[in-house]
C-alpha cells in the first residue's frame, strides 16, 4: 500500500453476531477471528490488502465508523495534524508484528485512523 491509501475500516456494532451476519449476507465478506481479539471480526473487502473489521462499539471498535489511512511516518503525520488544528483521539499505539496506529480528529470533527506498517 502507499502513503495516503485507505487501508482499513472499522465498523462499530452493538451486537457483533448481528452485524457480522448483516455484512456477510449483504457483501459476501468472510469474517476471520483471532483468539487474541474475540470481539473483533476482520474481513477482506476484495483482492489485495484492503479490508476492515467489525467490533463492539466503544470496546474493540470506536464509537463511530473509522477509516484508516496508511502513512509513511506516523509521528510526523500526527504532529502535522496537530499543527494544522487537528487533535488526537487515540495516541500512537503499537500492534506487535504489524505496525502502529493513532486516530486524529480533523478540523471538521471527523475521526480518522492513521496506520504505519512495521518495517520489513
Rosetta silent file (secondary structure, phi, psi, omega in degrees, C-alpha in Angstrom):
SEQUENCE: XXXXXXXXXXXXXXXXXXXXXXXXXXXXXXXXXXXXXXXXXXXXXXXXXXXXXXXXXXXXXXXXXXXXXXXXXXXXXXXXXXXXXXXXXXXXXXXXXXXXXXXXXXXXXXXXXXXXXXXX
SCORE:     score description
SCORE:     0.000 S_00000001
   1 L     0.000  163.130 -175.775    0.000    0.000    0.000 S_00000001
   2 L  -117.885  158.661  176.686    1.052    3.570   -0.471 S_00000001
   3 L   -52.534  130.497  178.265    1.085    6.687    1.660 S_00000001
   4 L    88.510   -3.466 -179.819   -2.414    8.159    1.742 S_00000001
   5 L   -83.538  137.267  175.313   -4.219    4.973    0.661 S_00000001
   6 E   -69.209  127.408 -172.655   -7.258    3.884    2.659 S_00000001
   7 E  -117.537  -21.735 -172.132   -6.211    0.615    4.225 S_00000001
   8 E  -161.591  143.349  176.720   -8.791   -0.397    6.863 S_00000001
   9 E  -128.937  134.280  176.044  -12.314    0.471    8.019 S_00000001
  10 E  -110.510  124.865  176.943  -13.755   -0.298   11.462 S_00000001
  11 E  -101.556  116.762  175.076  -17.496   -0.724   11.838 S_00000001
  12 E   -77.019  146.511  178.458  -18.727   -0.379   15.415 S_00000001
  13 E  -139.028  154.778  174.471  -21.597   -2.638   16.421 S_00000001
  14 L   -94.877  -20.280  178.561  -23.852   -3.109   19.402 S_00000001
  15 L  -138.000  101.249 -173.116  -24.402   -6.792   18.547 S_00000001
  16 H   -59.846  -45.186 -179.969  -21.355   -8.388   16.952 S_00000001
  17 H   -62.661  -43.063  179.079  -23.113  -11.522   15.682 S_00000001
  18 H   -62.016  -45.805 -179.343  -25.944   -9.498   14.143 S_00000001
  19 H   -64.482  -42.740  177.845  -23.503   -7.128   12.407 S_00000001
  20 H   -60.483  -44.466  178.857  -21.373   -9.990   11.094 S_00000001
  21 H   -61.495  -42.720 -179.735  -24.451  -11.709    9.684 S_00000001
  22 H   -59.538  -55.211 -175.524  -25.631   -8.471    8.061 S_00000001
  23 H   -70.918  -33.575  176.681  -22.346   -7.668    6.284 S_00000001
  24 H   -63.695  -45.292 -179.898  -21.616  -11.301    5.374 S_00000001
  25 H   -70.174  -41.504 -175.532  -25.014  -11.663    3.713 S_00000001
  26 H   -70.460  -44.110 -173.349  -25.014   -8.226    2.105 S_00000001
  27 H  -116.032   -6.592 -178.629  -21.470   -8.172    0.685 S_00000001
  28 L    77.899   16.638 -179.990  -20.240  -11.770    0.972 S_00000001
  29 L   -69.954  133.138  174.936  -17.494  -10.816    3.418 S_00000001
  30 L   -94.858  124.501 -177.634  -15.988  -13.786    5.250 S_00000001
  31 L   -84.456  138.118  178.220  -15.266  -12.974    8.873 S_00000001
  32 E  -122.258  133.335 -177.727  -11.988  -14.031   10.443 S_00000001
  33 E  -114.408  144.368  175.719  -11.489  -14.181   14.194 S_00000001
  34 E  -111.194  136.569  177.937   -8.303  -14.072   16.223 S_00000001
  35 L   -59.179  -25.410  179.849   -8.153  -15.740   19.647 S_00000001
  36 L   -75.824  -19.086 -177.192   -6.417  -12.571   20.892 S_00000001
  37 E  -134.630   75.241 -174.103   -9.391  -10.384   19.863 S_00000001
  38 E   -65.637  -23.742 -178.569  -12.646  -12.313   20.444 S_00000001
  39 E  -104.454   34.461 -175.788  -14.885   -9.241   19.978 S_00000001
  40 E  -147.131  111.070 -177.791  -13.283   -8.149   16.693 S_00000001
  41 E  -108.135  118.702 -178.345  -14.069   -9.832   13.368 S_00000001
  42 E   -94.609  154.859  178.744  -11.811   -8.944   10.439 S_00000001
  43 E  -147.343  158.667  170.883  -12.685   -9.205    6.742 S_00000001
  44 E  -104.267  134.903 -178.368  -11.193   -8.561    3.305 S_00000001
  45 L   -94.016    0.462  178.937  -13.359   -6.387    1.070 S_00000001
  46 L   168.771 -172.410  179.036  -11.717   -7.621   -2.128 S_00000001
  47 L   -65.602  151.249 -179.510   -8.399   -8.713   -3.544 S_00000001
  48 L    99.224 -157.407 -173.246   -5.327   -7.105   -2.044 S_00000001
  49 L   -97.721   -9.073 -175.377   -4.782   -5.683    1.403 S_00000001
  50 L   -77.012  147.049 -179.850   -7.873   -3.538    1.915 S_00000001
  51 E   175.650 -150.598 -178.526  -10.499   -4.637    4.339 S_00000001
  52 E  -177.298 -156.129 -177.810  -11.648   -3.908    7.811 S_00000001
  53 E  -156.376  159.411  172.957  -13.252   -5.216   10.929 S_00000001
  54 E  -120.290  127.386 -179.531  -16.431   -5.211   12.953 S_00000001
  55 E  -137.025  172.475  178.776  -16.042   -4.775   16.687 S_00000001
  56 E   -74.265  127.946 -177.379  -18.058   -3.938   19.770 S_00000001
  57 E   -54.823  126.183  177.159  -18.781   -0.212   19.939 S_00000001
  58 L    76.266   -1.470  179.594  -16.563    1.568   22.434 S_00000001
  59 L  -118.263  -75.693  179.396  -14.725   -1.635   23.344 S_00000001
  60 L   -99.121   -0.666  176.228  -12.947   -3.343   20.455 S_00000001
  61 E  -142.224  160.423  179.472  -14.033   -0.685   17.938 S_00000001
  62 L   -69.333  175.169  178.327  -14.526    3.070   18.164 S_00000001
  63 L   -68.348  -32.726 -178.679  -17.878    4.718   18.889 S_00000001
  64 L  -126.193  163.722  176.520  -18.282    5.745   15.228 S_00000001
  65 L   -50.803  133.719  179.249  -17.142    4.401   11.871 S_00000001
  66 E  -129.077  128.002  175.781  -13.386    4.941   11.495 S_00000001
  67 E  -101.349  133.384  178.273  -11.443    4.879    8.233 S_00000001
  68 E  -102.826  135.557  177.717   -7.694    4.216    8.422 S_00000001
  69 E  -115.705  133.085  178.858   -5.252    5.849    6.020 S_00000001
  70 E   -75.167  138.757  176.834   -1.735    4.486    5.583 S_00000001
  71 L  -130.679  153.459  179.795    1.094    6.902    6.307 S_00000001
  72 L   -81.516  -32.541 -176.186    4.859    6.535    5.894 S_00000001
  73 L  -135.402   95.223 -174.691    5.782    8.411    9.101 S_00000001
  74 H   -60.607  -46.912 -178.650    3.162    8.212   11.842 S_00000001
  75 H   -58.099  -46.595 -179.046    4.898   10.538   14.295 S_00000001
  76 H   -66.696  -37.638 -179.539    5.345   13.268   11.664 S_00000001
  77 H   -67.887  -41.965  177.133    1.784   12.897   10.371 S_00000001
  78 H   -63.026  -44.758  179.310    0.292   13.203   13.872 S_00000001
  79 H   -60.076  -43.016  179.740    2.475   16.251   14.562 S_00000001
  80 H   -64.193  -41.210  178.710    1.394   17.867   11.286 S_00000001
  81 H   -60.240  -41.746  178.806   -2.288   17.216   12.055 S_00000001
  82 H   -65.024  -42.807  178.522   -1.868   18.946   15.423 S_00000001
  83 H   -61.877  -30.445 -176.648   -0.078   21.911   13.821 S_00000001
  84 L   -90.360    6.878  176.476   -2.935   22.266   11.332 S_00000001
  85 L   102.522    3.072  176.329   -5.628   22.441   14.036 S_00000001
  86 L   -81.052  178.897  176.843   -6.477   18.769   14.485 S_00000001
  87 E  -139.861  171.935 -178.589   -6.450   16.875   17.761 S_00000001
  88 E   -98.766  128.884  174.492   -5.659   13.369   18.972 S_00000001
  89 E   -96.649  -38.426  178.056   -8.454   10.860   19.541 S_00000001
  90 E  -138.442  124.717  178.552   -6.172    7.846   20.185 S_00000001
  91 E   -62.904  162.327  177.935   -2.458    8.132   20.975 S_00000001
  92 E   -56.842  128.896 -174.584    0.087    6.224   18.919 S_00000001
  93 E  -131.909  131.874  177.267   -0.317    2.538   19.740 S_00000001
  94 E   -80.010  141.786  169.488    1.877   -0.410   18.739 S_00000001
  95 E  -118.052   98.939 -172.011    0.386   -3.530   17.175 S_00000001
  96 L   -50.013  130.262  177.564    3.186   -6.082   17.690 S_00000001
  97 L    77.939   -4.906 -177.237    4.493   -7.578   14.474 S_00000001
  98 L  -120.778  -47.981 -177.369    2.190   -5.479   12.287 S_00000001
  99 E   161.813 -152.202  179.424    2.733   -1.747   12.777 S_00000001
 100 E  -139.980  154.539  176.726    1.407    1.263   14.697 S_00000001
 101 E  -140.935  164.053  171.469   -1.731    3.354   14.619 S_00000001
 102 E  -151.095  167.678  173.179   -3.228    6.522   16.006 S_00000001
 103 E  -131.236  135.688  179.022   -6.511    8.339   15.476 S_00000001
 104 E  -117.998  163.573  171.618   -6.862   12.060   14.937 S_00000001
 105 E  -113.093  125.224 -178.222   -9.805   14.434   14.756 S_00000001
 106 L   -78.350 -178.351 -177.470   -9.651   16.733   11.749 S_00000001
 107 L   -67.624  -10.701 -179.741  -10.654   20.405   11.684 S_00000001
 108 L  -105.427    3.999  178.235  -14.247   19.383   10.857 S_00000001
 109 L    90.219    6.635  178.485  -14.687   16.974   13.769 S_00000001
 110 L   -85.425  137.434  177.725  -14.169   13.758   11.744 S_00000001
 111 E   -92.522  129.828 -177.524  -12.147   10.982   13.337 S_00000001
 112 E  -128.928  130.515  174.333   -9.526    9.414   11.062 S_00000001
 113 E   -85.022  144.296  176.485   -7.285    6.462   11.822 S_00000001
 114 E  -119.462  133.877 -177.668   -3.654    6.584   10.729 S_00000001
 115 E  -125.988  134.208  174.232   -1.686    3.375   10.106 S_00000001
 116 E  -123.689  121.277  179.056    2.056    2.856    9.724 S_00000001
 117 E   -67.233  150.119  174.148    3.294   -0.628    8.731 S_00000001
 118 L   -66.108  148.867  176.688    6.095   -2.219   10.723 S_00000001
 119 L   -57.968  144.797 -178.755    9.488   -2.110    8.994 S_00000001
 120 L   -68.374    0.000    0.000   10.046   -5.102    6.703 S_00000001
